[in-house]
Amino acid sequence: MLVGISKAVIPAAGLGTRFLPATKAVPKELLPVVDVPAIQYVVAEAAAAGLTDILIVTGRGKDAIADHFDRAPDLERMLDAKGDAARLAAVRVPSELATVHTVRQGEPHGLGHAVWCARDHVGGEPFAVLLGDDLIDERDPLLTAMLAVQRRAGGSVITLMPVSAEQIALYGCAGVAPSELGVAPSAGLPEGDVVRVEALVEKPTPSQVLSHYAVIGRYVLHPAVFDVLERQEPGRGGEIQLTDAIATLATMPADQGGGVHGVVFRGRRYDTGDKLDYLKAVVCLASRHPDVGGEFRAWLTDFARSPEE
């Protein structure tokens, strides 16, 4: 069994067309959720779980992502000279969260291809993949739970979320079976919330639906996935689908890196890849913000009673 996971990969090469024109010149991953870019929440989540070696897979026009996680000496000196300690500390946070590297995907061939671009950095170690569109509330230790499961079971671990029949076609869908693995006490999940994954289908048609469990954007993957992705044929949308590669891993012997478990997540998740859900994320996190949370909740209550036209 491979252990000692320290690396995370965050694919961030998408064009963000659903948020145009805002993303014409600004990477969608840097759109603020209150006063913190969405991708910073994701990097912070990885770091909190002990994954401090992070590779962000970017694309052309996304150099600002690397800049965000770098030091900003001129800005820091200006804030220091003004005695603005609070903003100075906030500006330094991104560069202190983890060691952040970037690599360009080159051409947009799908999520599976973006993960494959991380092969040289990851090497022969298991690693985590965190999608920047999915923000997991810091009060829900999902990634910690997944790492605990992988340490016990080996292979790969994915996150599954129960969704409605109407929603399942928007996700990868998992066929599952009971697992005797159980959950380590430190995983922070109820007993029975780990299942064995037997099959996966990306964005299934009604006849292909395997269950009501949807795959969401957290994975802990065995490095055997790179060999699978190397051979992977384009799937839905003509792209290299990560879901298809994980489906292959589920059928492979354990001594070849096969075997997939699923952690069923029923916690707080914010989808910042959708306009409506992005606004919900802003509202949820703003309501807990230490600077504006109290006033914002009061205003929101009044607004809900008599919304402005």
Secondary structure as the mmCIF struct_conf table of DSSP 4:
data_model
#
loop_
_struct_conf.conf_type_id
_struct_conf.id
_struct_conf.beg_label_comp_id
_struct_conf.beg_label_asym_id
_struct_conf.beg_label_seq_id
_struct_conf.end_label_comp_id
_struct_conf.end_label_asym_id
_struct_conf.end_label_seq_id
STRN STRN1 LYS A 7 PRO A 11
HELX_RH_3T_P HELX_RH_3T_P1 THR A 17 PHE A 19
TURN_TY1_P TURN_TY1_P1 LEU A 20 ALA A 25
BEND BEND1 VAL A 26 VAL A 26
HELX_RH_3T_P HELX_RH_3T_P2 LYS A 28 LEU A 30
BEND BEND2 LEU A 31 LEU A 31
STRN STRN2 PRO A 32 VAL A 33
TURN_TY1_P TURN_TY1_P2 VAL A 34 ASP A 35
STRN STRN3 VAL A 36 PRO A 37
HELX_RH_AL_P HELX_RH_AL_P1 ALA A 38 ALA A 48
TURN_TY1_P TURN_TY1_P3 ALA A 49 GLY A 50
STRN STRN4 ASP A 53 THR A 58
TURN_TY1_P TURN_TY1_P4 ARG A 60 GLY A 61
HELX_RH_AL_P HELX_RH_AL_P2 ASP A 63 HIS A 68
TURN_TY1_P TURN_TY1_P5 PHE A 69 PHE A 69
BEND BEND3 ASP A 70 ASP A 70
HELX_RH_AL_P HELX_RH_AL_P3 PRO A 73 LYS A 82
TURN_TY1_P TURN_TY1_P6 GLY A 83 GLY A 83
HELX_RH_AL_P HELX_RH_AL_P4 ALA A 85 LEU A 97
BEND BEND4 ALA A 98 ALA A 98
STRN STRN5 THR A 99 ARG A 104
BEND BEND5 GLU A 107 GLU A 107
HELX_RH_AL_P HELX_RH_AL_P5 LEU A 111 TRP A 116
TURN_TY1_P TURN_TY1_P7 CYS A 117 ALA A 118
HELX_RH_AL_P HELX_RH_AL_P6 ARG A 119 VAL A 122
TURN_TY1_P TURN_TY1_P8 GLY A 123 GLY A 124
BEND BEND6 GLU A 125 GLU A 125
STRN STRN6 PHE A 127 LEU A 130
TURN_TY1_P TURN_TY1_P9 GLY A 132 ASP A 133
STRN STRN7 ASP A 134 ILE A 136
HELX_LH_PP_P HELX_LH_PP_P1 ASP A 137 ASP A 137
TURN_TY1_P TURN_TY1_P10 GLU A 138 ARG A 139
BEND BEND7 ASP A 140 ASP A 140
HELX_RH_AL_P HELX_RH_AL_P7 LEU A 142 ALA A 153
BEND BEND8 GLY A 155 GLY A 155
STRN STRN8 SER A 156 PRO A 162
TURN_TY1_P TURN_TY1_P11 ALA A 165 GLN A 167
HELX_RH_3T_P HELX_RH_3T_P3 ILE A 168 LEU A 170
BEND BEND9 TYR A 171 TYR A 171
STRN STRN9 GLY A 172 PRO A 178
BEND BEND10 GLU A 180 GLU A 180
HELX_RH_3T_P HELX_RH_3T_P4 PRO A 185 ALA A 187
BEND BEND11 LEU A 189 LEU A 189
TURN_TY1_P TURN_TY1_P12 GLU A 191 GLY A 192
STRN STRN10 VAL A 194 GLU A 202
BEND BEND12 LYS A 203 LYS A 203
HELX_RH_3T_P HELX_RH_3T_P5 PRO A 206 GLN A 208
BEND BEND13 HIS A 212 HIS A 212
STRN STRN11 TYR A 213 LEU A 221
TURN_TY1_P TURN_TY1_P13 PRO A 223 PRO A 223
HELX_RH_AL_P HELX_RH_AL_P8 ALA A 224 ARG A 231
HELX_LH_PP_P HELX_LH_PP_P2 GLN A 232 PRO A 234
HELX_RH_3T_P HELX_RH_3T_P6 ARG A 236 GLY A 238
BEND BEND14 GLU A 239 GLU A 239
HELX_RH_AL_P HELX_RH_AL_P9 LEU A 242 THR A 251
BEND BEND15 MET A 252 MET A 252
HELX_RH_3T_P HELX_RH_3T_P7 ALA A 254 GLN A 256
TURN_TY1_P TURN_TY1_P14 GLY A 257 GLY A 257
STRN STRN12 VAL A 260 VAL A 264
BEND BEND16 GLY A 267 GLY A 267
STRN STRN13 ARG A 269 ASP A 271
TURN_TY1_P TURN_TY1_P15 THR A 272 GLY A 273
BEND BEND17 ASP A 274 ASP A 274
HELX_RH_AL_P HELX_RH_AL_P10 LYS A 275 ALA A 286
TURN_TY1_P TURN_TY1_P16 SER A 287 ARG A 288
TURN_TY1_P TURN_TY1_P17 PRO A 290 VAL A 292
HELX_RH_AL_P HELX_RH_AL_P11 GLY A 293 ARG A 305
BEND BEND18 SER A 306 SER A 306
#
